[in-house]
Amino acid sequence: MSRIKEVLVLHHSHLDVGYTHAQPILIEMQKKYIDEALQMCALTEDWSEVNRFRWTCESSYPVLKWLETANSSQIDLFKYYLKNGQMSVSASYMHTTPLCSAEQIAKMLYPIRQLRSQFDIEIKTAIHHDVNGQPWSYSQLLLDAGVEFLIMGINIHFGGVPLTRPNAFQWETPDHRRLLTFNGEHYSLFSQICNVNAKNTNIMAEGLDQYLKKIDANPDYPFDFVYLTATNLPLYDNNPPDRELAGLIKTWNAEQREQTISFVTPEQLYARVREQALKLPVHAGDWTDYWNFGSGSAAKEVKLSRRTKQGMKAVELLDAFQPEADASYVSIKKQAWDQIHLYDEHTWGAFNSISEPDNLSVDIQHIHKKHYAYQANSLTGYLLNTQMEKLAINSLQSEEPEGILLFNSTSVPVTHDIQIPSSFRSAGRHLSADRMRHVLMNNETSHPGKSYGTVELPPFTWRTILFKDLKETPWSESIEINQGTIEMTGEGPWRREVTTQLGQVVTPYHRCSFDPLTGRITSLFDTLQDWEMLDTSSPWTLFQFVQETVDPIYYPNTRNAIFPRDIEKGNNSVSVWNHDWKAKRQSYSKLESCSVERNANSATLIMRWDAPGVEQLEQRFTFFSYRADIEIKVSFYKKDITTPEGIYFVTPLNLQTWNCHYDTAGKLVELDAQQLPGVCRDYITVDKCVSVYGGSHGVTMSCQDAPLVQVGDFNFGKEQKSISKVEKPLLLAWPMNNYWDTNFQARQPGYNSYTYSLSTFQTFNPAAVIANTDRAIAQIYSIPVIDCKIGQEKTLINIDSENVKVFDVKPAEEGPGIILRLSNSIDHISDINISFPNRKLKAAFRTNALEECLNDLQVVSSERLEIRLEANQLLHILVIFL
């Protein structure tokens, strides 16, 4: 006899925004599913409690869309069944990827406040199915939003399972609170193991008995019930309520079998799990996602989306200090955020995207997905340009501008090399509408123009400078260049190259030596640390291009070589990764040119290559006289390849022992040590940066455009349970791949470009790493100023803490004031003083993540706030000005 007495079934439609249907179609279908669920609730309302139909809206996004068109009677009915426990709404907005930033995650939780108020419900549970994890800071933000219980239902197709499942544990947050978490089975497993489509309770019993034997064999499972979810097969995703399931469960229970089966809401599961909470194990660390490697199959749009979000941070900051009440503007910002969120949802395309890459439905879904990125970028570009024009007090139509406005929207000081686009100073009429063509966060220049010197911009500061006060700056004497020579011998057809004199670029911070014949960078010496950064004995060199494919000598060029999928094993949490799959890795076939480009304050080593899988590969390594990091820009035309392939840029590091930290949703995480057992260690998705360090040296790679990184070696498919830290690790930027066998794109031909930066340090300091990364990827937004009689500088926010970062500033959603989100980057208490020049404080409040006030904060002399943050705390505050 089994110790399991009950089977609790959560019935839901797994939300994929795409995959099974074109995105606009499924959103309309998801809205209809709510109406169908309400009908089923009404049909079974008079049934006994154990048999009643219950439906869970696992994501709030379809509910919000439904509310836009639902009439009052539908809404009243929805509220009624929410209150009687037959309907439920999760706190989760949608199933997202680790591409989300901390401020974006907070934004996604805002509907909780609306739904709680509108329906007078608590919403204390969140659900994520399919996806393989969430950033560690997500646990903090859930608790900050009043969410106390998280349910996961991971799909291990090209993924993995942390710990053991099914089971529950306390997920310890970075600030040492605890989020009760149920690590559940793959979604839809009840429908699968019980074969409910057979509509036969004996067949149900056979499948359930087999499953319960596995549960009974686990002595660590603490419950007398099992929890499974049901979808409506054969539609595993985006499925409607199963109209026959309630009757089948009713029949089962009438037969008085050993276990009762009943529908359950997340709230009911929470109540049952909470009874055992004190007995559950505690685990701390990042729930690092396996699935997001697929974002490398949409590299161009991922880059665009990342730049959009940087632009939106500037928009929110400017909105906070110069509010825009125009209804159209407000509507556009809401649309932009919606598109940002939708692009970071976990569904990237059709189920047959790899098997039928030329299928029309595949193209349709990929175009819809890409549209989210492009729409968000354009709308955000409009908002940012609008606010910048307002900041400059520019007229709609004028003659030539008189100056330039520079805006640092980051929380760190930035040194900016002033360069004036020719359009800023062109003669004749100037129109605001013409300037609107240039989306500010999309500006990229590979060939710098004339420099008018550098300027230091404090955090959250804008500055205007008159054109007449700008003078072209002379070339910095601190940069030395030797382009190298190639000696020749012989004459006529016997003439050949025999020896090479190495080229060098020398700045106050680095000495880079390169071979102009082969293109190999032979040394990258950090002059401040007296350290050779590169492992010069490695076959790889600085940021070396690598194309990785499945080696055809061992098996056909298919994705099954890496992950031979077995659904039955997957349903039983048995991994089928081929840890020893054989890869073929190729690099450059020929150096086409090597040169050094000089600018007043920088020198750029430019190499153009012939390489497999790409055309016109160019790498630009820029060294500066005024900043210590190295900017690396790569560009190429990707060939149209649909067979499995990855593109890397590899740097061999001269470190003996080493450690690693990466940031995800605003939190620095130690690789391995601060990850949950069983989560992805082969590759990581960084918010902005990854640092590898050991002894008295370290390197940070800032990833402005492409978030995927591997550390140590080529690791894809190894499913490492812990990191083997062999000496002289590789640091791999991984901008592109098409390894996924469904959902993601099979190809992405055309032009691509990415920007990275490298910086070095002696001692790993979390606050310093975050600050240096913010500086490295900062975009100083600049526009011409029409009426600029005097230069001026204004700071919006002053902060004086090294360890606390203001990572989000925005206008309050309701009422006056602005919201600031602060993050303490260290494991100790930190104090911060915040002031707002030229503004007087009326009041300040600590809020939760949803902007609901919790308690007053002390205002010192109407001028500044003194705030204390606990170790690793995220803090949300509301500031109201006089």
N, C-alpha and C positions, 0 to 999 in steps of 0.2 A: 504494500500500500504506500502511495506517495505521501510525503509530508506536505505537498502542495494541495490546498483546499479550494483555491479560487483562481480563476483565470480572468484577469482584468484586461479589457480590450478597448483601446482608444481608437475611435474611427475618425478618419480624416482624409482630406485630399492632399496628397503631397504636392506642394507648390513648386513647380519648375516654371520660371518665366521664360518659356520656350520649350525646346526638346521634343514634346509630343505634338504640339500645334504651334502655328505662328503666334507670336506674342499677343497681338490684339485680339485674336480669336479666343485664346485661353483665358484672358482676363475677363472677357464677357462670360465665358463658361463658368469661371470661378464664382462670379456674382450669382449666376443661376443656381449653383450648387447650394448656396446659402438658403435660397427659397425652397429648394428640394428638401434640404435638411429640416427646415421648419415644418414642412408638410409631414415628414416622418415623425417629428416630435409630437405633432398633434395626433397622428394616428395611434401612437403608443402611449400617450400621456396617461391613460387610465389603466395601463398594464401595471403589474406589480413592479416594485422598485428594482428588483434584480433583472427584469426583462426590458425595461424602458430603453428606447433608442436614445443615444446621445451622440452628439457631433461636436468635434473640436475644430475651430478655425485656427490652424497651427501658425498662421502668419496674419498680422493685422492689416497688411496691405490690401488683400482682397476685400476685407471688411470695409475699409475706408472707401474703396471704389464702389462697393455696393451701396454704402450710405449716400453717395452722391446722387443716386437715382431712385433709391427706395422711397416709397410713400409712407405717410405717417402710420398707417395700419400695419405695414410690414415691419417698421421700426418698433412699434409697440409690441408686436408678436415676438420679435427678436429679443427685446428686453424681458418679456415674460419668461421665455425659455432660458435665458441667461440666469434669471433669478431662481427658477425652479431646478436648475442644475442639469438640464438636458442639452444646453448649448454652452460653449466655452470659447473664449478668445485668448490666444497666447500673447505674451508681451513682445514676441519676436516680430519684427517688421517684415522680414523675409529671410531666406537662407543665404547668408552673405559669405564673402570670401575674406581672407586676411588682407586684401587690398584696402579695406576700410580704415580710415584714420580714427583716432579717439573722438574727435569732435563730430565726425560723421556718425559713429556708433551712437553717441549721445543724441544726435538729431533723430536717428531712427527710432529711439525710444519715446519720443514726444507723443505719438498717438496714444500711449498708455494713459496719459493725463486726460485727453479728450474722451476716451472710451470709458474710463472710470467715472468721469463726471456725467456723461450722457446716460449711462446705463446703471449707475450706482452699484458698481461691482468692484472687486478688489484688484484683480489681475496681478497675482503674485507668482505666476509660473511663466517660463519661457521654453520654447521648443525649437530644436534644430535637428532636422532629419537630413540624411544624405551627406551633408558636408562633414569633413573629418576633424573639425576642431574650431576653436575660436581664440582670438588673442587673449592673453592672460588678463589684460586690463578690462576686458569685457565683463569678467566676473565682478570687478569693482563697480562698473557702471550699472550693471543689473541691480546690485544691492543698493546703489545710490538712487535707483529709480523705484525702490520698494519691491523689487522682484526677489523672491526668496528660494525659488526652486527651478532648476534647469534640467530639462530632459533632452538627451541626445539619442539619435538613432542613426549611427554611422553606416554608410555603404562602403565596404572594404574593396570594391572594385577599383584597382589601382590605388588602394588606400591601406589603412591599418587600424587596429583596435587598441586603444590604451587600456592598461590594466586588464581586467577580465570583464566579460559581459555575459549575461545581465548582472548588474549589481549597482549599488549606490555607494557614494562616498561624499565626504565633505571636501569641497574644492577650496583650498586656502588661497585667498587673494594676495596680491603683493603687499597690501597693508595689513595682512594677518587677520582679516575677517574670514568667515566661512560661508560658502554658498552650497546648500544641499543640492546634490546632483545625482541623477539616475542615468547610468550608462547603459542604455537599452539596446535591444536587438535592432537589426536592420528593419526599417519601417516596412509594413505590409506582411511581416512574417506570420502573423496569425492566419491571414488569408491563404498563405502558401502552405504552411505545415498542416493545416486542417482541410486543405482542398475544399473550401467552402462552396466553390462553384458546382461541386458534385451534388450538393444539397442532400447529403446523407450523413446522419449523425454517427453511424458506425465508422465511416471513412474518417470523419473528424476525430473520432476517438483513437483510431490507429495512429494518425499523425501526431496527435497530442501526447499519447503515451510515449512515443519515441522521444519527443522533446523533453518531457518531464523526467525521463530517465537521466538525461544529461544534467538537468537541474538537481535532481536528488543526489547525483554523484559528486556534486560540488559542496563540500562541507562548509565553505565560507559564505554560502548564500544564506542570508539571515531571515528571509521572509517565508510566510506560509502561503504566499500567492505568487503568481507570475504575471508580469505585465508585457503585453504584446500590442502591436498596432495592426489595424486592418485598413486596407484600401479596397478598391473595387477592380479586381483582376478581370481581364488581362491588362487593364490600364493601370499600371503601377503608379504613374505620375499624372497629376492633373485630373484625377478621377472623381466622379460624382459619388454621392452616398449610395451604398449598396442597399437597394430597396427590399431585398430578400433576406438580408443578414439578421435583422431583428427577429423575424419569424423563425429562422433556423436556430438561433440561440434560445428562443422561447421553447421550441420543441426539445432541445437538448436538456434544458433545466427541468422540463416536465417529466423527463425520463429518469430524474433523480440519480444521475451518475455521480461518480466519486467527487468530481470537481464541479462547482457551479461556474458558469460563464456569464459575465455581465459587462455591459458597456461602462466605461469610466471616463471621466473628464480629468484633465491635469490636476485640478484642485483635489479631486478625490484620491488620486494617486499620491499627491503631496501629503495629504492627511495620513495615509497609511505608512509612507516612508518615514515621515517625521516621528512616528512612534518609536522607531529604532535609531533615531539620529545619533544619540550619544554612543551607540555601539559601533557606528560606522567608522571606517578608517579615514584618515585625513591625508590628502595629497596636495602639494603645492607645486605650481609650475605652469608654464605655457602649454596650451592645448594646440600644439603646432600642426597645422593642416597639411595633409598629404596632397589634396586635390589641386591646389592652386598652381602646380607646375603647368597646368593647362593654360594659364593666362599667357604663357609664352607663345601660344598659338595665335594670339591677337596682339602682338607686340606693339604695333603702331597705335592702336586704339588705347591700350593700357598706358602708353606714354602720354597720349593726349589727355586721358582722364586724370592722370597724376598732376599734370600741369593745370588742368581745370580746377582741381581742388586747391592748389596753391593760390590760384586767382580768386577762388571763392573765399579763402581766408582773408584776403585783402578787402574783398567786397564787404564781408561781415564787419570787419574793423571799421571801415569808412562809414558803413550804415550806422554803427553804434555812435559815432561822433558827429555825423551830419545826416540825420535820419531823412529818409526819402519816403514821404507819405503817399506819393502818387499810386493810385490803385493798380495801374498797369505795371509799374515797376515791381510792386509787391507780388503781383501774380507771376511775373516773369521769374522772380527769384524762387518762388515755390516750384515752378516748373523746372528750373535748373537743378534744384536739389533733388526733385523726383528722378530726373534723368541720371544724375550722379549715382543715386542709390541703385537704380535699376541696372546700371552698367556693372556695379560691383556685386550684383546677385550672382549666384553660383552657376547659373545656366548660360552657356555660351553659344549654343546652337542645337541643331537637330540630332535626333538619335542615330540617324544614318549619315552623319556628316563625313565619316571616314569611309564607310563601305560604299557610299554613293556620293562622292564629293561634287559631282556635276548635276545632281538632282535639283530641280527647280525649288522644291520645298526647303532644301538645304540652303540654297542661296537666299531665299526669302527670310529664313530665320537669322542667318548671319547678318544680313543687311539691317534687319530690325535691331539686332544686338548692337551693331556698330553705330546705328543711329542714336542710341542712348548717349554714347560718348561724344559724337559730333554735335548733337543738339545741346547737351550740357555745356560743351565748350563754347559754342556760339552765344548761348544765352548768358553765360557767365561773362564772356567777353563784352557783351553789351552792357551788363551791369557795371563791370569794372571801368570801362571807358566812360560811362555816364558819371560815375562818382569821381573819377579823376578830372574830368572836365569841370565838374562842380567845385572840386577842391582848388583848381586853378582859376576859377571864376572866369572862364573863357566865354567869349561871345560866340554866337552861332555863326557869324560871318565877320571877317576882319581882313586887314592887311597883314603884313609879316609879323610873326611873334617877336617878342623882345627878350625872351628868356626861356629857361627850361625848369621843369619841376621834377624832382627826384623823390621817390617815396619808398621808404623801408618799412614794410608791413610786418617784419619779423620781430622776435623778442630779443635779438642779439644785435650788437653794433656791426655794421658792414662797411668795409672799405670799397669804394666804387670807383672804377676807372671811367671817367666821363668821356663819352663819345657821342657826337651829335649827328643823328641821321640827316642826310641832305634835305629830306622833305621838311624838316623843322625850320630851315632857313631859306627855303625857296622864295623867290620873288613873286609878288602878285597876291591874289586873293587866297585866303585860307578859310576853309569851312570845317565846322565841327563834324558835319556829316562825312566829310572826306577823311578826317582823322579816325572816325569810327570803323573804317575798313581794317585798321591795324589792331588785331586782337593782342593786347599787351602781353598776356602770359604765353603767347605762342612765339614771341620774338626769339629768333635764333640767328646768330651770326658766326660763321666759321672764319670770316676774314675781317678782323677788326679794322676800324678806320682810324682817323687821327685821334690822338689822345689829348685831352685838355687838362690832364692831371687827375689825381685821385682826391676823393673827398670821403671823410668819415661820417657816416650817417648813424646816429644813435638808434636804439630800438624804438619802434613805433613813431618814427619821425619823418616829416617831409621838409624839403628845402627847395627854395627857388634861387636860381642864379641867373644874372643878366648875361646875355650873349657877349656884350661888350667887355665884360670882366673876365672872359675866358681867353686864355692864351694857349696856343699849342705847346705842349710840354716837350722838352728835349728828351732824347733817348737816355734811359737810365744807364749810368756807368757801372752799375753793379751786375749787369748781365754781360757775360762773355760768350762768344760763339766761335767755334772752330768746326767748319763743316766737313773736315777730313779731306784727304786726297787719295786717289787711286793711281799707283805707279804702273806703267806699262813697259813691256819689253818686247823686242823683236820688231819685225817690219812685215808689211803686207799681210797675207793670210796667216802668218805665224805670230802676228802681234797678239799679245795676251796680257791680262791683268795678273800681276804676281804678288804684290804686297799692298796693304791698305794702311793708311794712317787713320786712326780712329777720330771720329768727330766728337765734339763735346758741346754741351750747353751748361753754363755755370751761372748760378744765381746765388744770392746770399744764403739760400736754404739747401740747394741740391747741386750735385754735379752728375750730369747724365752723359754717359759715354756710349757711342754707337758706331757700328761698322757701316759705312756708306755703301759698301759693296753688297753685303748680305742683308742689311737692315736690322741685324740683331742688336738689341740694346745690351751691351756687355756689362754695364754697371749703372746702378742708381744709388748714389752715395748721399746720405743725409749728413750735411756738413755740421749742422747744429748738434747732432747726437754722435757724430763720428762713427757712423754705422752704414755698412753696405746693406741696403734694404733687400736686394735680390739674392736668391740662391743662385750664384753664378755657375754652379756645377750642374744645374738642372737642364734638361733638354728644352725646357720652355724658357721664355724671356718675358719681359714686361708686357702684360696685356696681350699675349699672343693669341691670335685667332685659331680656333679649333672647330672643325666640323666632325661631329660624332654621328655614326650610323650603325645599324646592326650589321655585323660582319657576315657577308654572304658565304664565306668559307664554312661557317658553322651551321647556318640555318637560313631559310628564305628571309628576305628583307621585310619581315612583318613585325607588328607590335606584339604578337603572341610570344615571340622570343623573350620578351621582357616580362610579360604578365599573361601567362596562359590561363585565361579566366575559367573558373569552375564555379557555377552558381551554387551548387550544393555545398561545396566547401566554404564559399563566401557566407552562406546562410548560417554556417556553423562556426564562423569566425576563424576559419583555417586559411592562413595566407598561402597564396600561390605565386608570390614574386619569385622570379628566377634570379637569385642573388648573384649568380655567376655568369650572367649573360655576356656574350662576347661582343665588344664594341670595336669598330674600326674608326680610328681618329686620324684625321689629316689636317695639315696646316698649310701655310703658304706654299705655292708652287714656284713663285717668282716674285722678286722685288722689281717693281716697274719704275719707281723713282724714290729718291730720298733727298729732302731739302730742309732748310731751316728758314722760317719766316720771322722777321723781326718786327716788333712794335715798340713803342716808347717804353712800356713798362712790362713787356713780356717777350718771350721767344717761344716759337712753336716748331717742334720737330714734326715734319709731315712725311708720312710714308704711304705709298700707294702700291697695292699688291694684286697679284693674280692668286685666287684662292678657290677651293672647291665649294660649290653650292651658291656662290655669290659672284657678282661682277662689280668692278670699280670700287673695290674695298679701299677705303682711306682711313688712316689713323692719324690723329693730331694730338700730340702731347705738348701742353702749354705750361711753361714755367714762368713764374711771376717775380718781379722785383719787390713787391709789396705784400705778398701773401705766401704762406708756406705750403699750401696744397698744390697738387698737380692736377690740372684739368685734362681729362681724356675724352675726346670726341671721336666716335667711330661712325662711319656711314658706308652703305653699300646698297646695291640692288640685289634683292634676294631672287634666286631662280625659282621657277615654278616646279617645286618638288613635293610630291604627295607621299612618298615612302618615308618611314620614320627617320627623324633627323633632329639633332640638337646643335645649336651654335653657342660657343663659349668664347670668353676672353680670359686667359689664364695668367696668373701672376704667381711665380714661385717665391715664397718668403724665406728670408734668412733668419729663421727662428728655430731654436733647438726644442725647448719645451714651450708649450703655448696653451692659451685659453681663448675663448671667443665670446663676445656679446653681440647681439643683434637687437634692433628695435622693432617692435610690432605694436601698432595702435598706441604709440606714445610711450611704451614701456620698454626699457632695456632688459633683455633676458639673457642669462648665461646659457650658452649652448650646452646641452646635456644636463648640467647640474640643476637648472631651473626649468626643465621640461618634464611634463608628466611621463611616467613610464609608458613606452609603446607608441608614443606619438612620433611624427616625422623628424628624423635627424639627418636624413640624406640631403635635404635641401630646405631652404628657409625662404619665406617671403618677408623682405624687410620693408618697414615703413619708409626709412630714409637711409639707414647705414648698417654696416657690420664692422666690428673691430676684432682683429686677431693680434694677440700680444703675448709676450713671455719675457722673463728676465727684466731687462731695463729698456726694452724696445717694443713698439707696437705700431700697427697700421690700421687706419680706418678707411674703408671705401664707402663713399657716399653715392647713393644710387638715385639720381634724380628721375630717371625715365623708366628704368626696368628693374623690378623688385626682386627677381629670383637670383639666389646665390647658393653656391655650394662651397663648403669649407673642408680643407684637408686633402681632398682628392676628388676624382670623378666618382660620384656616389650614387647616381640615379639607379634605383632598383635594388640597392643593397639591404634596405630595411634594417638599418643599424639600430640595435637596442641600446648601445652606448657608443661613444666616440673614441676611436683609437687614435690617440694624439701622437702620431709619428712625427719625427723631427722634420723640419723644412716643409711645412704644409703648403698646399696650393690654395690660392684664393681665386674662385671662379665666378666671374659675372656670367649669367646665363640668360641672355635676353630673349632667345627664341628656341622653340621646339614644337614638334607636332606628334609627340609620343602617345597621347591619349587615343584610345580606339573608338571613341564615340563623343558626341557633344561638341568637342572643340574642332577647330578648322584643320583640314588636311593640308592646306597650303596658304601661304601669304606672300605671294610674289610682289616685287616692286621695291621702291626706295624706302630705306629705313635709316634712322640716325638716333644715336643715344649719347648722353653725356654722363660721365662718371667723374669722381675726383678721388684722389688719394692724399692722405695726410698722415703724418707720423707723430708719435708721442713717446715719452719715456715711461710714464706711469698711467695705467688706466684709471681715468676719473670720469664717472658717468656724466656728471654735469658738464665737464669740459668737452666730452665727446659729442653730446647733444648740441652744445653751443657751436662747436666747430662745424658740425654737419649742417646746422641751420645756416651758417655763414656760407658754406660751400655751395648749397643749392639755392640760396636766396636769389630772388629776382628783384632787382631794383626797378620799379616801374617808373618810366619817364614819359612826359608829354611836353610839348611846347606851351609856353605861357604867353598869351597875347599881350596883356598889359602888365609889364614887369618893370616898374620904375626903381624898385629897390629889392635886393636880395633879402630873404628872411628864412628862418628856420623855426619850426614849431613841433614840439613833442606832444603826443597824445597821452602816453602813459610812461611814468618813470618807475622802474623797479630796481631794487638794490640787493637782490639775493643771488649768489652764485649757484645755489642748488635748486631753486624753485624756478620753474619755467611757466610763463603765461602762454598756454598753447592754444587758447581760443578766446576771442573777444567778439561779441555780437550784441545786437540790440535785444532787449527783453522781448519775449514773445507777446506778453500782455502787460500793458501799462508802461509807465516811464522807466528809464534806467537802462543799464547795460549789464550783460552777463560776462564774467571772466571765469575761465577754467584754469586752474593752477595744478601743476604736478610737481611733487617733491621727488627728485631723482635719486635720493640716497636713503639708506636704511636707518636714518636718525632724524630726530626732530629738526626742522628748519624754520627760521623766522624770515619774514619778508615785509618790507615797507613798500607800499604802492601809493603813488600820488598822481594827480592829473593836473598838469600845469594850466594855469588860467581858468581852472574850474573849481568850484566850491562843492564840497560834499554835503548832501542833506542827510543821507542815511545809507547804511550798508547792511546786507543780510547774508548769512550763509543759507544756501538753498540745496535742494537735492538735484539730481541730474535733470529733473523735469522742470526746474526753475520754481519750485514751490518753496516758499520761505520756511526756514527751520528756526533760526534765532538771529538776534542782532549781532553785528560786529562793531567793535569800538572804532569810532571816527575820531582821529586826533586833530584837534584844532581846525576842523572843517577842511583840512588840506590833505591828510594822508590816512591810510589804513595800516595798522600793524597787525599782521596775521601770522599765526603759528600753524604749521602743517606737521602732522604726525609722519612717521616713517612711511615713505612710498605712497603717501596719500594723494588722491585726486580731490580737489576742493572746487566747489562751484559757488560763486558769490554774485549777488546782485548789488549794483552800485547805483544810487540815485543822486543826481546833481541838483543843486539849487537853481 
